[in-house]
Amino acid sequence: MPEYVSSLQLAGAAVLTLAGVVWAIVVIRLLRRFRAAALRELPAAHLPFLPPQRQAGPALEKVELTPAEQDAFAGLIRRLGDH
């Protein structure tokens, strides 16, 4: 403890720091709770910032490899597996 700081000043700083941390935690919890409640009350049509959701996934793409490409790919995998 520094010589020029009294015990009362040190205790006061500790209390103020603790009060600030507790205040921040309470404010964050309240903001999260009220934001979640407000979002639950709004129907999906009132959320223009969300893009429309597709009902199905994207179409699958498939490319057939020639035998030479399959051999080259297998060789690449073997080389990567050796390292």
MIDOSE-1310 file (N, C-alpha, C; in nm, 2 decimals, decimal comma, always signed):
residues 83
mpey	+0,08/-0,12/+0,00/+0,00/+0,00/+0,00/+0,09/+0,12/+0,00; +0,06/+0,22/-0,09/+0,15/+0,34/-0,09/+0,14/+0,42/+0,04; +0,24/+0,49/+0,07/+0,25/+0,56/+0,20/+0,15/+0,68/+0,20; +0,13/+0,74/+0,08/+0,06/+0,87/+0,08/-0,09/+0,84/+0,06
vssl	-0,14/+0,72/+0,06/-0,28/+0,69/+0,05/-0,33/+0,63/+0,18; -0,43/+0,70/+0,24/-0,48/+0,65/+0,37/-0,57/+0,52/+0,35; -0,59/+0,46/+0,46/-0,67/+0,33/+0,45/-0,81/+0,37/+0,41; -0,86/+0,48/+0,46/-1,00/+0,53/+0,42/-1,01/+0,55/+0,27
qlag	-0,91/+0,62/+0,21/-0,91/+0,64/+0,07/-0,91/+0,51/-0,01; -0,83/+0,42/+0,04/-0,82/+0,29/-0,03/-0,95/+0,21/-0,02; -1,01/+0,21/+0,10/-1,14/+0,14/+0,12/-1,25/+0,21/+0,03; -1,25/+0,34/+0,03/-1,34/+0,41/-0,06/-1,33/+0,38/-0,20
aavl	-1,21/+0,37/-0,25/-1,18/+0,33/-0,39/-1,23/+0,19/-0,42; -1,21/+0,10/-0,33/-1,25/-0,04/-0,34/-1,41/-0,05/-0,35; -1,47/+0,03/-0,26/-1,62/+0,03/-0,25/-1,68/+0,09/-0,38; -1,62/+0,20/-0,43/-1,67/+0,26/-0,55/-1,65/+0,17/-0,67
tlag	-1,53/+0,10/-0,68/-1,51/+0,01/-0,79/-1,61/-0,11/-0,78; -1,63/-0,16/-0,66/-1,73/-0,27/-0,65/-1,87/-0,23/-0,69; -1,91/-0,11/-0,65/-2,04/-0,06/-0,68/-2,05/-0,04/-0,83; -1,95/+0,01/-0,90/-1,95/+0,03/-1,04/-1,96/-0,11/-1,12
vvwa	-1,89/-0,21/-1,07/-1,90/-0,34/-1,13/-2,04/-0,40/-1,11; -2,10/-0,39/-0,99/-2,23/-0,44/-0,97/-2,33/-0,36/-1,05; -2,32/-0,23/-1,06/-2,41/-0,15/-1,14/-2,41/-0,19/-1,29; -2,28/-0,21/-1,34/-2,27/-0,26/-1,48/-2,33/-0,39/-1,51
ivvi	-2,32/-0,49/-1,42/-2,38/-0,62/-1,43/-2,53/-0,61/-1,43; -2,58/-0,53/-1,34/-2,73/-0,52/-1,33/-2,78/-0,45/-1,46; -2,72/-0,35/-1,51/-2,77/-0,28/-1,63/-2,76/-0,37/-1,75; -2,65/-0,45/-1,76/-2,64/-0,54/-1,88/-2,75/-0,65/-1,87
rllr	-2,78/-0,70/-1,75/-2,88/-0,80/-1,74/-3,02/-0,75/-1,77; -3,05/-0,63/-1,72/-3,18/-0,56/-1,75/-3,19/-0,54/-1,90; -3,09/-0,49/-1,97/-3,10/-0,46/-2,11/-3,12/-0,59/-2,19; -3,05/-0,69/-2,15/-3,07/-0,82/-2,22/-3,21/-0,88/-2,20
rfra	-3,26/-0,87/-2,08/-3,40/-0,92/-2,05/-3,50/-0,84/-2,13; -3,50/-0,71/-2,13/-3,60/-0,63/-2,19/-3,59/-0,64/-2,35; -3,46/-0,65/-2,40/-3,45/-0,67/-2,54/-3,51/-0,80/-2,59; -3,48/-0,91/-2,51/-3,53/-1,04/-2,55/-3,69/-1,04/-2,54
aalr	-3,74/-0,97/-2,44/-3,89/-0,97/-2,43/-3,95/-0,88/-2,54; -3,89/-0,78/-2,58/-3,94/-0,69/-2,69/-3,93/-0,77/-2,82; -3,83/-0,84/-2,84/-3,82/-0,92/-2,97/-3,92/-1,03/-2,97; -3,95/-1,09/-2,86/-4,05/-1,19/-2,86/-4,19/-1,14/-2,89
elpa	-4,22/-1,02/-2,85/-4,35/-0,96/-2,87/-4,37/-0,92/-3,02; -4,27/-0,89/-3,09/-4,28/-0,84/-3,23/-4,30/-0,96/-3,32; -4,40/-0,95/-3,41/-4,41/-1,06/-3,51/-4,30/-1,05/-3,61; -4,28/-1,16/-3,68/-4,17/-1,16/-3,78/-4,18/-1,06/-3,89
ahlp	-4,30/-1,02/-3,92/-4,33/-0,92/-4,03/-4,27/-0,78/-3,98; -4,26/-0,76/-3,86/-4,21/-0,63/-3,81/-4,06/-0,62/-3,79; -3,99/-0,71/-3,84/-3,84/-0,72/-3,83/-3,78/-0,70/-3,97; -3,78/-0,58/-4,02/-3,74/-0,56/-4,16/-3,59/-0,58/-4,18
flpp	-3,51/-0,58/-4,07/-3,37/-0,59/-4,08/-3,32/-0,74/-4,10; -3,42/-0,83/-4,08/-3,39/-0,97/-4,10/-3,42/-1,01/-4,24; -3,33/-1,08/-4,31/-3,36/-1,12/-4,45/-3,47/-1,23/-4,44; -3,55/-1,25/-4,55/-3,65/-1,36/-4,56/-3,58/-1,49/-4,55
qrqa	-3,63/-1,58/-4,48/-3,57/-1,72/-4,47/-3,63/-1,81/-4,57; -3,54/-1,89/-4,63/-3,58/-1,99/-4,73/-3,63/-2,11/-4,66; -3,73/-2,18/-4,72/-3,78/-2,30/-4,65/-3,69/-2,42/-4,68; -3,62/-2,42/-4,79/-3,54/-2,53/-4,83/-3,39/-2,48/-4,84
gpal	-3,30/-2,57/-4,83/-3,16/-2,54/-4,85/-3,12/-2,52/-4,99; -3,00/-2,48/-5,02/-2,96/-2,46/-5,15/-2,95/-2,59/-5,23; -2,96/-2,57/-5,36/-2,95/-2,69/-5,45/-2,81/-2,75/-5,43; -2,80/-2,88/-5,43/-2,67/-2,95/-5,42/-2,60/-2,95/-5,56
ekve	-2,47/-2,93/-5,55/-2,40/-2,93/-5,67/-2,31/-3,05/-5,67; -2,30/-3,12/-5,78/-2,21/-3,24/-5,79/-2,14/-3,24/-5,92; -2,01/-3,27/-5,92/-1,93/-3,27/-6,04/-1,87/-3,41/-6,04; -1,88/-3,47/-6,15/-1,82/-3,60/-6,17/-1,67/-3,58/-6,21
ltpa	-1,58/-3,65/-6,15/-1,44/-3,64/-6,18/-1,40/-3,75/-6,28; -1,31/-3,71/-6,37/-1,25/-3,81/-6,46/-1,16/-3,90/-6,38; -1,13/-4,02/-6,43/-1,03/-4,11/-6,36/-0,90/-4,04/-6,34; -0,85/-3,96/-6,43/-0,72/-3,89/-6,41/-0,73/-3,79/-6,29
eqda	-0,85/-3,72/-6,29/-0,87/-3,63/-6,18/-0,88/-3,70/-6,04; -0,95/-3,82/-6,04/-0,96/-3,89/-5,92/-0,82/-3,94/-5,87; -0,74/-3,99/-5,97/-0,60/-4,03/-5,93/-0,52/-3,91/-5,88; -0,53/-3,80/-5,94/-0,46/-3,68/-5,90/-0,50/-3,64/-5,76
fagl	-0,63/-3,64/-5,73/-0,68/-3,61/-5,60/-0,64/-3,71/-5,49; -0,64/-3,84/-5,53/-0,59/-3,94/-5,43/-0,44/-3,92/-5,40; -0,36/-3,88/-5,50/-0,22/-3,86/-5,48/-0,20/-3,74/-5,39; -0,28/-3,63/-5,41/-0,27/-3,51/-5,33/-0,31/-3,55/-5,18
irrl	-0,41/-3,62/-5,16/-0,45/-3,66/-5,03/-0,34/-3,74/-4,96; -0,28/-3,83/-5,03/-0,17/-3,91/-4,98/-0,05/-3,82/-4,94; -0,02/-3,73/-5,03/+0,10/-3,64/-5,00/+0,07/-3,55/-4,87; -0,06/-3,50/-4,86/-0,09/-3,42/-4,74/-0,09/-3,51/-4,62
gdh	-0,13/-3,63/-4,63/-0,13/-3,72/-4,51/+0,01/-3,76/-4,46; +0,11/-3,75/-4,55/+0,24/-3,78/-4,51/+0,31/-3,67/-4,42; +0,26/-3,55/-4,43/+0,32/-3,44/-4,36/+0,26/-3,42/-4,22
